[in-house]
Amino acid sequence: MADRSTSPELDIFIPDFCQPRSVAVIVIGAELLAFTLVLANARSWAEGLDQLAVSSLYIQWAALVSSGLLCATRRRLVHMLNWQAASIAFLIPLLVNLLLTLMTYTIAGQGWLASGWSAHRNLGADLMRNLIITAIVSGVVLRYLYIRHEARRSVAAQHQARLDALQARIRPHFLFNSLNTIISLVRDQPEIAEEALQDLA
């Protein structure tokens, strides 16, 4: 990922997770992810609904806590290089999922979870699975955000280049027309011609 060369606040590819729109996208995306994972693993609709309730709760918590931390660290992220900001944005969801998985097993050990969630599951297997899924999703999302950001920068640069080229073409014609107008006024209306020269300067 290329380093930033312009204003960091305008050039950072990681979106502002403090904005309501970003939070809404995260909530919808997290729910779609939960539904997809449950749909791939459930053996029946009844089992799927139980799994969806637990998975939605877990994934929503993980997504919202991660976005909250990204929101809180944004002021520092905007002053970092792109690869540094991307590394932190990649590690935050992993750490959140690590802690949430450990908390889930702690709560399960106290018997506070619904009966549909087995407290005899393998912590190591669940932890590895959650971290791998989180790493894949985070990597894909960050890559998408970076590509979208670079595309927007490219479009903006092309528009600015066209505008600069247009201005460069207009200025000589404007100067030429202004001088012709002043020359026509020099003999008949010298005072107006003098004012026009001052305005042109």
Secondary structure, DSSP 8 states (H G I E B T S, - for coil): -----S-HHHH-SS--TTSHHHHHHHHHHHHHHHHHHHHHH-SSHHHHHHHHHHHHHHHHHHHHHHHHHHHHTHHHHTTS-HHHHHHHHHHHHHHHHHHHHHHHHHHHHTT-S-TTS-TTS-HHHHHHHHHHHHHHHHHHHHHHHHHHHHHHHHHHHHHHHHHHHHHHHHHHHHHHHHHHHHHHHHHH-HHHHHHHHHHH-
